[in-house]
Amino acid sequence: MNLYNVYSLFDINLRHGKGAMVYDEKDVGYLDFYGGHAVISVGHCHPHYTETIQNQLQKLSFYSNSVVNELQQELADKLEHVSGEKGYDLFLINSGAEANENALKLASFHNGRKKVIALTNGFHGRTSAAINITHTGQKHAALINHGVEVIYFDKDDKDGIVTAIQNKDVSAVILEAIQGVGGLDMISKELAKAIETVCLDTDTLLIMDEVQCGYGRSGAFFAFQHLYISPDLITMAKGMGNGFPIGGVLIKGEKMPAVKGRLGTTYGGNHLACAAGIAVLDIILAEGLIENAKKMGLMLSKELGNLKDIIQVKGKGLMMGAEFDFPVKALRKNLIFNQHVFTGSSSNPNLLRLLPPLNITENQADQFIQALRKEL
């Protein structure tokens, strides 16, 4: 049986990893400055993470959500503590696309509307409703959720967005505080506050998609916290499980009290996923990884800004992009095969996307800068 050809692959067979390093079958080490699409938050094979999952696996790996799972409440309590966000209920699922699908569904349940506002260059997933509100050049099959009417606006069109919401026919506005696939642009505080205000006035729900930019990556637990707003719904995944599939929606409980039967999941919030999620939060808190992401981000931003070939440094914390005046495809390949460093791309062909684990060291940040210098 052949594997379905999904991606263009680099001819590298990774076998094991530790911290910010991954190793191939010949034990050649690569500095991981991409984290598998921002998934690796606390480093590869962190001892507390692996031990927690191993211990849970020896007890119980899975049972359905028809019984009490105390690990779900432990995860919810730790998430509230580490994030600082109170007044939310947690719905656990398996991926970022699922999180956004369910957030859109909850918004529509709440106000009975079906129109959504999203930003150009946004990315929200590949499932039916999520891909319908994704702008970054995804291929839409004929069978998608055409019940979602989406209006795209540029992130600088504050007046257009506010006017559209004032019509009172928009169910939800979905935003990434820092766009990932779209090229590391961050929305302004002015836009975020204007949208929050008009959403409150019109019973429109504000969804912040924190699937990639959340979980400490920006130097705050959630990237929207840099904008000083309070969303109605917050979607999460990627760094939430450090590689174990887990996602979640934070739901403002006072505005959207739970109605049994509206949402459901088979695998969401299973015992192993919760163990992984709890371990990630333990490590983030114990090792001060949010502060480290902020510190390392400032260091990298300064060093990248000193390179004459880079025209702009985008992003925040360890969600960063270095923009050149040429396409970076060849540069990424050379970094991998000549310097043994993984980096990422985006819909902007000139942007090198950097998403390393949150526990990288100063030496590893310097190692990346020196590797980049050699290839430039």
Stockholm file with secondary structure:
# STOCKHOLM 1.0

chainA/1-376         MNLYNVYSLFDINLRHGKGAMVYDEKDVGYLDFYGGHAVISVGHCHPHYTETIQNQLQKLSFYSNSVVNELQQELADKLEHVSGEKGYDLFLINSGAEANENALKLASFHNGRKKVIALTNGFHGRTSAAINITHTGQKHAALINHGVEVIYFDKDDKDGIVTAIQNKDVSAVILEAIQGVGGLDMISKELAKAIETVCLDTDTLLIMDEVQCGYGRSGAFFAFQHLYISPDLITMAKGMGNGFPIGGVLIKGEKMPAVKGRLGTTYGGNHLACAAGIAVLDIILAEGLIENAKKMGLMLSKELGNLKDIIQVKGKGLMMGAEFDFPVKALRKNLIFNQHVFTGSSSNPNLLRLLPPLNITENQADQFIQALRKEL
#=GR chainA/1-376 SS CCCCCCSCCCSCCEEEEEBTEEEETTCCEEEESSHHHHTCSSCBTCHHHHHHHHHHHTTCCCCCTTSCCHHHHHHHHHHHHHHCCCSEEEEEESCHHHHHHHHHHHHHHHHCCCEEEEETTCCCCSSHHHHHTCCSSCCCCSSSCTTCEEEEECTTCHHHHHHHHTTSCEEEEEECSBCTTTTSCBCCHHHHHHHHHHHHHHTCEEEEECTTTTTTTTSSSSGGGGGTCCCSEEEECGGGTTTSCCEEEEEETTTSCCCTTSSCCSSTTCHHHHHHHHHHHHHHHHTTHHHHHHHHHHHHHHHHHTCTTEEEEEEETTEEEEEESSCCHHHHHHHHHTTCEECBCCSSTTEEEECCCTTCCHHHHHHHHHHHHHHC
#=GC SS_cons         CCCCCCSCCCSCCEEEEEBTEEEETTCCEEEESSHHHHTCSSCBTCHHHHHHHHHHHTTCCCCCTTSCCHHHHHHHHHHHHHHCCCSEEEEEESCHHHHHHHHHHHHHHHHCCCEEEEETTCCCCSSHHHHHTCCSSCCCCSSSCTTCEEEEECTTCHHHHHHHHTTSCEEEEEECSBCTTTTSCBCCHHHHHHHHHHHHHHTCEEEEECTTTTTTTTSSSSGGGGGTCCCSEEEECGGGTTTSCCEEEEEETTTSCCCTTSSCCSSTTCHHHHHHHHHHHHHHHHTTHHHHHHHHHHHHHHHHHTCTTEEEEEEETTEEEEEESSCCHHHHHHHHHTTCEECBCCSSTTEEEECCCTTCCHHHHHHHHHHHHHHC
//
